[in-house]
Amino acid sequence: MSAKGIWIAFGLGVAAGAAVALLYAPQPGVKTRRQLRRNFDDGVDYLEDAASYLKEQAESLSKEAQKTFKRTRGQVADAVDKASEAVSGAVKGVQSMM
């Protein structure tokens, strides 16, 4: 399931839970609204924390990818240099035979 699908499912679950809570709540409206506001604020805090965590993970993965890219680029450059040397040696060997 994609991340977008997970967030949609999460939002639907929150909405369904809130609807059920409102239907079965044996408390006055003021108390219910206060509780809903508190739960909403908790949800916002949770989402902010999750976004911060995901941002940190993305930055970490980006740094690792850059390191891997640089290392791989160096290895490819070395391989190209060795192949070039081998081809040059082969060309010199063929020219000396002629």
The first five atom37 places (N, CA, C, CB, O) and aatype in JSON, in Angstrom:
{
  "aatype": [12, 15, 0, 11, 7, 9, 17, 9, 0, 13, 7, 10, 7, 19, 0, 0, 7, 0, 0, 19, 0, 10, 10, 18, 0, 14, 5, 14, 7, 19, 11, 16, 1, 1, 5, 10, 1, 1, 2, 13, 3, 3, 7, 19, 3, 18, 10, 6, 3, 0, 0, 15, 18, 10, 11, 6, 5, 0, 6, 15, 10, 15, 11, 6, 0, 5, 11, 16, 13, 11, 1, 16, 1, 7, 5, 19, 0, 3, 0, 19, 3, 11, 0, 15, 6, 0, 19, 15, 7, 0, 19, 11, 7, 19, 5, 15, 12, 12],
  "atom_mask": [
    [1, 1, 1, 1, 1],
    [1, 1, 1, 1, 1],
    [1, 1, 1, 1, 1],
    [1, 1, 1, 1, 1],
    [1, 1, 1, 0, 1],
    [1, 1, 1, 1, 1],
    [1, 1, 1, 1, 1],
    [1, 1, 1, 1, 1],
    [1, 1, 1, 1, 1],
    [1, 1, 1, 1, 1],
    [1, 1, 1, 0, 1],
    [1, 1, 1, 1, 1],
    [1, 1, 1, 0, 1],
    [1, 1, 1, 1, 1],
    [1, 1, 1, 1, 1],
    [1, 1, 1, 1, 1],
    [1, 1, 1, 0, 1],
    [1, 1, 1, 1, 1],
    [1, 1, 1, 1, 1],
    [1, 1, 1, 1, 1],
    [1, 1, 1, 1, 1],
    [1, 1, 1, 1, 1],
    [1, 1, 1, 1, 1],
    [1, 1, 1, 1, 1],
    [1, 1, 1, 1, 1],
    [1, 1, 1, 1, 1],
    [1, 1, 1, 1, 1],
    [1, 1, 1, 1, 1],
    [1, 1, 1, 0, 1],
    [1, 1, 1, 1, 1],
    [1, 1, 1, 1, 1],
    [1, 1, 1, 1, 1],
    [1, 1, 1, 1, 1],
    [1, 1, 1, 1, 1],
    [1, 1, 1, 1, 1],
    [1, 1, 1, 1, 1],
    [1, 1, 1, 1, 1],
    [1, 1, 1, 1, 1],
    [1, 1, 1, 1, 1],
    [1, 1, 1, 1, 1],
    [1, 1, 1, 1, 1],
    [1, 1, 1, 1, 1],
    [1, 1, 1, 0, 1],
    [1, 1, 1, 1, 1],
    [1, 1, 1, 1, 1],
    [1, 1, 1, 1, 1],
    [1, 1, 1, 1, 1],
    [1, 1, 1, 1, 1],
    [1, 1, 1, 1, 1],
    [1, 1, 1, 1, 1],
    [1, 1, 1, 1, 1],
    [1, 1, 1, 1, 1],
    [1, 1, 1, 1, 1],
    [1, 1, 1, 1, 1],
    [1, 1, 1, 1, 1],
    [1, 1, 1, 1, 1],
    [1, 1, 1, 1, 1],
    [1, 1, 1, 1, 1],
    [1, 1, 1, 1, 1],
    [1, 1, 1, 1, 1],
    [1, 1, 1, 1, 1],
    [1, 1, 1, 1, 1],
    [1, 1, 1, 1, 1],
    [1, 1, 1, 1, 1],
    [1, 1, 1, 1, 1],
    [1, 1, 1, 1, 1],
    [1, 1, 1, 1, 1],
    [1, 1, 1, 1, 1],
    [1, 1, 1, 1, 1],
    [1, 1, 1, 1, 1],
    [1, 1, 1, 1, 1],
    [1, 1, 1, 1, 1],
    [1, 1, 1, 1, 1],
    [1, 1, 1, 0, 1],
    [1, 1, 1, 1, 1],
    [1, 1, 1, 1, 1],
    [1, 1, 1, 1, 1],
    [1, 1, 1, 1, 1],
    [1, 1, 1, 1, 1],
    [1, 1, 1, 1, 1],
    [1, 1, 1, 1, 1],
    [1, 1, 1, 1, 1],
    [1, 1, 1, 1, 1],
    [1, 1, 1, 1, 1],
    [1, 1, 1, 1, 1],
    [1, 1, 1, 1, 1],
    [1, 1, 1, 1, 1],
    [1, 1, 1, 1, 1],
    [1, 1, 1, 0, 1],
    [1, 1, 1, 1, 1],
    [1, 1, 1, 1, 1],
    [1, 1, 1, 1, 1],
    [1, 1, 1, 0, 1],
    [1, 1, 1, 1, 1],
    [1, 1, 1, 1, 1],
    [1, 1, 1, 1, 1],
    [1, 1, 1, 1, 1],
    [1, 1, 1, 1, 1]
  ],
  "atom_positions": [
    [[0.85, -1.17, 0.0], [0.0, 0.0, 0.0], [0.89, 1.23, 0.0], [-0.97, 0.0, 1.22], [1.9, 1.28, 0.71]],
    [[0.52, 2.21, -0.8], [1.33, 3.43, -0.89], [1.16, 4.29, 0.35], [0.95, 4.23, -2.15], [0.22, 4.12, 1.13]],
    [[2.08, 5.22, 0.51], [2.02, 6.13, 1.66], [0.75, 6.97, 1.62], [3.26, 7.04, 1.69], [0.14, 7.25, 2.66]],
    [[0.35, 7.36, 0.42], [-0.88, 8.15, 0.28], [-2.08, 7.34, 0.74], [-1.08, 8.61, -1.18], [-2.97, 7.87, 1.42]],
    [[-2.12, 6.08, 0.38], [-3.22, 5.2, 0.78], [-3.26, 5.0, 2.29], [0.0, 0.0, 0.0], [-4.33, 4.93, 2.89]],
    [[-2.1, 4.92, 2.89], [-2.04, 4.75, 4.34], [-2.6, 5.98, 5.04], [-0.59, 4.49, 4.8], [-3.36, 5.86, 6.0]],
    [[-2.22, 7.17, 4.55], [-2.72, 8.4, 5.18], [-4.22, 8.56, 4.97], [-1.99, 9.62, 4.62], [-4.92, 9.07, 5.85]],
    [[-4.73, 8.14, 3.8], [-6.17, 8.2, 3.56], [-6.89, 7.26, 4.52], [-6.5, 7.83, 2.09], [-7.9, 7.63, 5.12]],
    [[-6.37, 6.05, 4.67], [-6.98, 5.09, 5.59], [-6.93, 5.61, 7.03], [-6.27, 3.73, 5.5], [-7.88, 5.44, 7.79]],
    [[-5.82, 6.23, 7.4], [-5.68, 6.81, 8.73], [-6.73, 7.89, 8.96], [-4.27, 7.38, 8.94], [-7.38, 7.92, 10.0]],
    [[-6.89, 8.78, 7.99], [-7.86, 9.86, 8.1], [-9.28, 9.34, 8.19], [0.0, 0.0, 0.0], [-10.08, 9.84, 8.97]],
    [[-9.6, 8.32, 7.39], [-10.94, 7.72, 7.45], [-11.18, 7.06, 8.8], [-11.13, 6.69, 6.32], [-12.28, 7.13, 9.35]],
    [[-10.16, 6.42, 9.33], [-10.3, 5.79, 10.64], [-10.53, 6.81, 11.74], [0.0, 0.0, 0.0], [-11.34, 6.59, 12.64]],
    [[-9.81, 7.92, 11.66], [-9.99, 8.99, 12.65], [-11.41, 9.55, 12.56], [-8.96, 10.11, 12.45], [-12.06, 9.77, 13.58]],
    [[-11.87, 9.8, 11.33], [-13.21, 10.35, 11.14], [-14.28, 9.38, 11.64], [-13.45, 10.68, 9.66], [-15.24, 9.8, 12.29]],
    [[-14.13, 8.1, 11.34], [-15.1, 7.11, 11.79], [-15.1, 7.01, 13.32], [-14.8, 5.73, 11.17], [-16.17, 6.93, 13.94]],
    [[-13.94, 7.03, 13.91], [-13.85, 6.98, 15.37], [-14.48, 8.2, 16.02], [0.0, 0.0, 0.0], [-15.15, 8.09, 17.05]],
    [[-14.27, 9.35, 15.42], [-14.87, 10.57, 15.96], [-16.4, 10.53, 15.84], [-14.31, 11.82, 15.24], [-17.1, 10.95, 16.75]],
    [[-16.9, 10.02, 14.72], [-18.36, 9.94, 14.53], [-18.98, 8.99, 15.55], [-18.69, 9.47, 13.1], [-20.01, 9.3, 16.14]],
    [[-18.36, 7.85, 15.76], [-18.89, 6.89, 16.74], [-18.83, 7.48, 18.14], [-18.1, 5.56, 16.68], [-19.76, 7.31, 18.93]],
    [[-17.74, 8.16, 18.45], [-17.6, 8.77, 19.77], [-18.68, 9.82, 20.01], [-16.21, 9.4, 19.93], [-19.22, 9.93, 21.11]],
    [[-18.99, 10.6, 18.99], [-20.02, 11.63, 19.14], [-21.4, 11.01, 19.32], [-20.02, 12.55, 17.93], [-22.21, 11.52, 20.09]],
    [[-21.66, 9.93, 18.62], [-22.98, 9.3, 18.71], [-23.22, 8.65, 20.07], [-23.13, 8.25, 17.62], [-24.35, 8.64, 20.57]],
    [[-22.17, 8.13, 20.66], [-22.33, 7.39, 21.92], [-21.81, 8.15, 23.14], [-21.62, 6.07, 21.81], [-21.71, 7.57, 24.23]],
    [[-21.49, 9.41, 22.98], [-20.92, 10.18, 24.09], [-22.02, 10.61, 25.07], [-20.17, 11.41, 23.55], [-22.91, 11.36, 24.7]],
    [[-21.96, 10.15, 26.32], [-22.95, 10.55, 27.31], [-22.49, 11.77, 28.12], [-23.25, 9.38, 28.25], [-22.63, 11.79, 29.34]],
    [[-21.93, 12.76, 27.44], [-21.43, 13.91, 28.15], [-21.94, 15.18, 27.46], [-19.88, 13.89, 28.21], [-22.37, 15.12, 26.31]],
    [[-21.89, 16.29, 28.14], [-22.39, 17.54, 27.56], [-21.54, 18.0, 26.37], [-22.44, 18.64, 28.62], [-20.38, 17.6, 26.23]],
    [[-22.13, 18.84, 25.54], [-21.46, 19.33, 24.33], [-20.18, 20.08, 24.6], [0.0, 0.0, 0.0], [-19.22, 19.94, 23.85]],
    [[-20.15, 20.88, 25.67], [-18.94, 21.65, 25.98], [-17.77, 20.71, 26.25], [-19.18, 22.56, 27.2], [-16.67, 20.91, 25.75]],
    [[-18.04, 19.69, 27.03], [-16.98, 18.73, 27.37], [-16.56, 17.97, 26.11], [-17.47, 17.75, 28.47], [-15.37, 17.71, 25.91]],
    [[-17.52, 17.61, 25.29], [-17.21, 16.88, 24.06], [-16.36, 17.73, 23.12], [-18.5, 16.45, 23.35], [-15.38, 17.25, 22.56]],
    [[-16.74, 19.0, 22.96], [-15.96, 19.89, 22.1], [-14.54, 20.08, 22.63], [-16.65, 21.25, 21.97], [-13.59, 20.11, 21.85]],
    [[-14.39, 20.2, 23.93], [-13.07, 20.35, 24.55], [-12.23, 19.09, 24.28], [-13.2, 20.6, 26.08], [-11.05, 19.17, 23.94]],
    [[-12.88, 17.94, 24.44], [-12.17, 16.68, 24.2], [-11.79, 16.55, 22.73], [-13.05, 15.48, 24.64], [-10.68, 16.11, 22.41]],
    [[-12.7, 16.92, 21.83], [-12.39, 16.86, 20.4], [-11.24, 17.8, 20.05], [-13.64, 17.21, 19.56], [-10.36, 17.44, 19.27]],
    [[-11.24, 19.0, 20.63], [-10.16, 19.95, 20.37], [-8.83, 19.38, 20.85], [-10.44, 21.3, 21.06], [-7.81, 19.49, 20.16]],
    [[-8.83, 18.78, 22.02], [-7.61, 18.19, 22.58], [-7.13, 17.04, 21.68], [-7.86, 17.7, 24.03], [-5.94, 16.93, 21.39]],
    [[-8.06, 16.19, 21.25], [-7.69, 15.07, 20.38], [-7.18, 15.58, 19.04], [-8.88, 14.12, 20.17], [-6.23, 15.02, 18.48]],
    [[-7.81, 16.63, 18.52], [-7.36, 17.22, 17.27], [-5.95, 17.77, 17.43], [-8.33, 18.33, 16.8], [-5.09, 17.55, 16.57]],
    [[-5.7, 18.48, 18.52], [-4.36, 19.03, 18.77], [-3.33, 17.9, 18.91], [-4.37, 19.9, 20.04], [-2.2, 18.02, 18.43]],
    [[-3.72, 16.81, 19.57], [-2.81, 15.66, 19.69], [-2.52, 15.07, 18.31], [-3.42, 14.58, 20.61], [-1.38, 14.68, 18.02]],
    [[-3.55, 15.0, 17.47], [-3.36, 14.48, 16.12], [-2.43, 15.36, 15.3], [0.0, 0.0, 0.0], [-1.59, 14.86, 14.56]],
    [[-2.6, 16.67, 15.43], [-1.72, 17.61, 14.72], [-0.29, 17.44, 15.2], [-2.2, 19.07, 14.92], [0.64, 17.42, 14.4]],
    [[-0.1, 17.33, 16.52], [1.25, 17.13, 17.06], [1.87, 15.85, 16.53], [1.21, 17.09, 18.59], [3.04, 15.82, 16.16]],
    [[1.06, 14.78, 16.49], [1.55, 13.5, 15.98], [1.98, 13.62, 14.52], [0.47, 12.41, 16.13], [3.03, 13.13, 14.14]],
    [[1.15, 14.29, 13.71], [1.48, 14.44, 12.3], [2.73, 15.3, 12.11], [0.31, 15.04, 11.54], [3.54, 15.03, 11.22]],
    [[2.89, 16.34, 12.93], [4.09, 17.16, 12.84], [5.33, 16.35, 13.2], [3.98, 18.39, 13.76], [6.37, 16.46, 12.55]],
    [[5.23, 15.53, 14.24], [6.35, 14.67, 14.62], [6.67, 13.67, 13.52], [6.03, 13.93, 15.93], [7.84, 13.43, 13.21]],
    [[5.62, 13.08, 12.94], [5.83, 12.11, 11.86], [6.48, 12.78, 10.65], [4.49, 11.47, 11.45], [7.38, 12.2, 10.04]],
    [[6.04, 13.99, 10.31], [6.63, 14.7, 9.18], [8.09, 15.03, 9.46], [5.84, 15.99, 8.89], [8.93, 14.91, 8.56]],
    [[8.4, 15.43, 10.68], [9.78, 15.73, 11.04], [10.65, 14.48, 10.94], [9.85, 16.31, 12.46], [11.76, 14.53, 10.41]],
    [[10.14, 13.37, 11.44], [10.87, 12.11, 11.37], [11.11, 11.7, 9.92], [10.11, 11.0, 12.12], [12.22, 11.3, 9.56]],
    [[10.07, 11.81, 9.09], [10.22, 11.43, 7.69], [11.21, 12.34, 6.97], [8.86, 11.47, 6.98], [11.96, 11.88, 6.1]],
    [[11.23, 13.61, 7.32], [12.18, 14.54, 6.72], [13.6, 14.16, 7.1], [11.88, 15.99, 7.16], [14.5, 14.15, 6.25]],
    [[13.82, 13.83, 8.37], [15.15, 13.41, 8.81], [15.59, 12.14, 8.09], [15.15, 13.18, 10.33], [16.75, 12.03, 7.68]],
    [[14.67, 11.19, 7.94], [15.01, 9.95, 7.25], [15.34, 10.21, 5.79], [13.86, 8.94, 7.36], [16.27, 9.62, 5.25]],
    [[14.58, 11.09, 5.14], [14.84, 11.41, 3.74], [16.2, 12.07, 3.58], [13.73, 12.32, 3.18], [16.93, 11.77, 2.64]],
    [[16.54, 12.98, 4.49], [17.85, 13.63, 4.42], [18.97, 12.62, 4.62], [17.95, 14.74, 5.46], [19.99, 12.67, 3.93]],
    [[18.78, 11.71, 5.55], [19.79, 10.68, 5.81], [19.97, 9.78, 4.59], [19.4, 9.84, 7.05], [21.1, 9.49, 4.19]],
    [[18.87, 9.36, 4.0], [18.95, 8.5, 2.81], [19.58, 9.25, 1.65], [17.55, 8.0, 2.41], [20.33, 8.66, 0.86]],
    [[19.3, 10.53, 1.53], [19.89, 11.33, 0.46], [21.4, 11.4, 0.62], [19.29, 12.74, 0.45], [22.14, 11.26, -0.35]],
    [[21.87, 11.62, 1.83], [23.31, 11.69, 2.09], [23.98, 10.36, 1.77], [23.58, 12.08, 3.54], [25.06, 10.32, 1.17]],
    [[23.34, 9.26, 2.17], [23.9, 7.94, 1.88], [23.94, 7.68, 0.38], [23.08, 6.84, 2.59], [24.91, 7.11, -0.13]],
    [[22.89, 8.09, -0.32], [22.86, 7.9, -1.77], [23.96, 8.7, -2.45], [21.48, 8.31, -2.34], [24.6, 8.22, -3.38]],
    [[24.2, 9.92, -1.98], [25.27, 10.74, -2.54], [26.63, 10.1, -2.3], [25.23, 12.15, -1.95], [27.48, 10.1, -3.19]],
    [[26.85, 9.57, -1.1], [28.12, 8.9, -0.8], [28.31, 7.69, -1.71], [28.17, 8.46, 0.69], [29.39, 7.47, -2.26]],
    [[27.25, 6.9, -1.86], [27.32, 5.71, -2.7], [27.59, 6.09, -4.15], [26.01, 4.89, -2.6], [28.38, 5.44, -4.84]],
    [[26.93, 7.15, -4.62], [27.14, 7.61, -5.99], [28.58, 8.02, -6.21], [26.2, 8.79, -6.31], [29.19, 7.64, -7.21]],
    [[29.14, 8.8, -5.29], [30.53, 9.24, -5.43], [31.49, 8.06, -5.43], [30.9, 10.22, -4.31], [32.43, 8.01, -6.22]],
    [[31.24, 7.1, -4.52], [32.11, 5.93, -4.44], [32.02, 5.11, -5.73], [31.73, 5.05, -3.23], [33.04, 4.66, -6.26]],
    [[30.83, 4.92, -6.23], [30.63, 4.14, -7.46], [31.24, 4.85, -8.65], [29.13, 3.88, -7.7], [31.84, 4.21, -9.52]],
    [[31.09, 6.17, -8.7], [31.67, 6.94, -9.81], [33.19, 6.77, -9.82], [31.29, 8.45, -9.69], [33.8, 6.64, -10.89]],
    [[33.81, 6.78, -8.64], [35.25, 6.57, -8.56], [35.65, 5.18, -9.03], [0.0, 0.0, 0.0], [36.66, 5.03, -9.73]],
    [[34.87, 4.19, -8.66], [35.18, 2.81, -9.08], [35.03, 2.66, -10.59], [34.26, 1.81, -8.34], [35.82, 1.97, -11.23]],
    [[34.01, 3.3, -11.16], [33.82, 3.23, -12.61], [34.97, 3.93, -13.33], [32.47, 3.87, -13.02], [35.47, 3.43, -14.34]],
    [[35.39, 5.07, -12.8], [36.52, 5.79, -13.41], [37.78, 4.93, -13.38], [36.77, 7.14, -12.68], [38.53, 4.9, -14.35]],
    [[38.02, 4.25, -12.28], [39.18, 3.35, -12.19], [39.08, 2.23, -13.21], [39.3, 2.77, -10.76], [40.07, 1.89, -13.87]],
    [[37.91, 1.66, -13.35], [37.72, 0.56, -14.3], [37.93, 1.04, -15.73], [36.32, -0.05, -14.15], [38.52, 0.34, -16.54]],
    [[37.44, 2.23, -16.04], [37.63, 2.79, -17.38], [39.1, 3.04, -17.64], [36.83, 4.1, -17.56], [39.59, 2.74, -18.73]],
    [[39.82, 3.57, -16.66], [41.27, 3.79, -16.82], [42.0, 2.49, -17.08], [41.84, 4.48, -15.58], [42.86, 2.42, -17.96]],
    [[41.68, 1.45, -16.32], [42.34, 0.15, -16.51], [42.01, -0.44, -17.87], [41.93, -0.83, -15.4], [42.88, -1.01, -18.54]],
    [[40.74, -0.3, -18.3], [40.35, -0.82, -19.61], [41.07, -0.05, -20.72], [38.82, -0.73, -19.8], [41.5, -0.63, -21.72]],
    [[41.2, 1.26, -20.53], [41.9, 2.08, -21.52], [43.36, 1.67, -21.62], [41.79, 3.57, -21.15], [43.92, 1.59, -22.72]],
    [[43.98, 1.42, -20.48], [45.37, 0.97, -20.48], [45.51, -0.38, -21.17], [45.9, 0.88, -19.04], [46.46, -0.62, -21.92]],
    [[44.55, -1.27, -20.92], [44.61, -2.59, -21.54], [44.45, -2.48, -23.05], [43.52, -3.51, -20.96], [45.15, -3.16, -23.8]],
    [[43.53, -1.64, -23.49], [43.33, -1.47, -24.94], [44.57, -0.84, -25.57], [42.07, -0.59, -25.22], [45.0, -1.24, -26.65]],
    [[45.14, 0.15, -24.9], [46.36, 0.79, -25.43], [47.48, -0.24, -25.55], [46.81, 1.97, -24.53], [48.2, -0.27, -26.54]],
    [[47.63, -1.08, -24.53], [48.65, -2.12, -24.57], [48.39, -3.1, -25.7], [0.0, 0.0, 0.0], [49.33, -3.54, -26.38]],
    [[47.14, -3.44, -25.91], [46.81, -4.37, -26.99], [47.09, -3.74, -28.35], [45.35, -4.8, -26.9], [47.6, -4.41, -29.24]],
    [[46.76, -2.45, -28.51], [47.02, -1.77, -29.77], [48.53, -1.71, -30.03], [46.42, -0.34, -29.75], [48.96, -1.94, -31.16]],
    [[49.33, -1.41, -29.03], [50.78, -1.36, -29.19], [51.32, -2.75, -29.56], [51.46, -0.85, -27.88], [52.22, -2.87, -30.39]],
    [[50.76, -3.78, -28.94], [51.2, -5.14, -29.25], [50.88, -5.51, -30.68], [0.0, 0.0, 0.0], [51.69, -6.15, -31.36]],
    [[49.71, -5.12, -31.16], [49.34, -5.42, -32.55], [50.21, -4.62, -33.51], [47.84, -5.11, -32.8], [50.63, -5.13, -34.54]],
    [[50.47, -3.36, -33.17], [51.31, -2.52, -34.05], [52.74, -3.05, -34.12], [51.32, -1.07, -33.55], [53.38, -2.97, -35.16]],
    [[53.23, -3.59, -33.0], [54.6, -4.13, -33.02], [54.69, -5.4, -33.84], [55.08, -4.4, -31.59], [55.76, -5.74, -34.35]],
    [[53.6, -6.1, -33.98], [53.59, -7.32, -34.79], [53.55, -7.01, -36.28], [52.4, -8.2, -34.41], [53.89, -7.86, -37.1]],
    [[53.14, -5.85, -36.62], [53.02, -5.5, -38.05], [54.28, -5.04, -38.58], [51.99, -4.46, -38.28], [54.37, -4.7, -39.77]]
  ]
}
